[in-house]
Amino acid sequence: MPSTKPWAELGVRKFSFFLGVHMTLLGALSGSRTVTTAVPLGNRRKHPGQEAAFGYFVNTLPLAVDLDAYTTFGELLPGP
């Protein structure tokens, strides 16, 4: 019986699958073959003197892809 989760069939994580969909859609709507988007990356590194800091630290990581380098959607996604 086929899976109802296409990311599972492709052997990738859900985030990677939807990021690929997002990038492909941006390329189709913009007409550009090079697409850049950004994803939030939340973490806190332990540095001396930072014990008094509190809150949620979020950085933004830009991701760029050249859609011409991939012939299929499956090739765009990272391998297992």
C-alpha positions as CSV (number, residue, x, y, z in Angstrom):
1,M,0.0,0.0,0.0
2,P,1.5,3.4,-1.0
3,S,2.4,5.8,1.8
4,T,0.3,9.0,2.1
5,K,3.5,10.8,3.1
6,P,5.5,11.7,-0.1
7,W,8.6,12.6,1.9
8,A,8.7,9.1,3.3
9,E,8.5,7.6,-0.2
10,L,11.4,9.8,-1.2
11,G,13.4,8.9,1.9
12,V,13.7,12.5,3.2
13,R,12.6,14.5,6.2
14,K,9.3,16.5,6.0
15,F,11.2,19.8,6.4
16,S,13.4,19.0,3.4
17,F,10.5,17.9,1.3
18,F,8.5,21.1,1.9
19,L,11.6,23.3,1.5
20,G,12.0,21.7,-1.9
21,V,8.4,22.4,-2.8
22,H,8.8,26.0,-1.6
23,M,11.9,26.5,-3.7
24,T,10.4,24.9,-6.8
25,L,7.2,27.0,-6.4
26,L,9.2,30.2,-5.9
27,G,11.1,29.4,-9.1
28,A,8.0,28.8,-11.0
29,L,6.2,31.9,-9.8
30,S,9.1,34.2,-10.2
31,G,10.4,32.8,-13.5
32,S,13.9,32.7,-12.1
33,R,16.0,29.6,-12.1
34,T,18.1,30.7,-9.1
35,V,16.1,31.0,-6.0
36,T,17.0,32.2,-2.5
37,T,14.9,31.8,0.6
38,A,15.7,31.9,4.4
39,V,14.9,29.6,7.2
40,P,15.0,30.4,11.0
41,L,17.7,28.6,12.9
42,G,17.2,28.7,16.7
43,N,20.0,27.8,19.0
44,R,22.1,29.2,21.8
45,R,25.8,28.5,22.0
46,K,27.4,28.5,25.4
47,H,29.9,31.3,25.8
48,P,31.5,32.5,29.0
49,G,29.7,35.5,30.5
50,Q,26.4,34.6,28.8
51,E,24.8,33.0,31.9
52,A,22.7,36.2,32.5
53,A,21.2,36.2,29.0
54,F,17.8,34.8,28.6
55,G,15.3,34.6,25.8
56,Y,15.0,32.8,22.5
57,F,17.8,33.5,20.1
58,V,16.9,33.1,16.4
59,N,19.3,33.4,13.4
60,T,18.2,33.4,9.8
61,L,20.0,31.1,7.4
62,P,19.8,32.0,3.7
63,L,19.5,29.1,1.3
64,A,20.1,29.5,-2.4
65,V,19.5,26.9,-5.1
66,D,20.1,26.8,-8.9
67,L,17.1,24.9,-10.2
68,D,18.7,24.3,-13.5
69,A,21.2,22.0,-11.8
70,Y,18.4,19.5,-11.1
71,T,16.3,17.7,-13.7
72,T,13.8,16.1,-11.3
73,F,12.3,17.1,-8.0
74,G,13.8,14.0,-6.3
75,E,17.3,15.2,-7.3
76,L,16.7,18.5,-5.6
77,L,16.1,16.8,-2.3
78,P,19.0,15.7,-0.1
79,G,19.7,12.0,-0.2
80,P,19.3,9.6,2.8
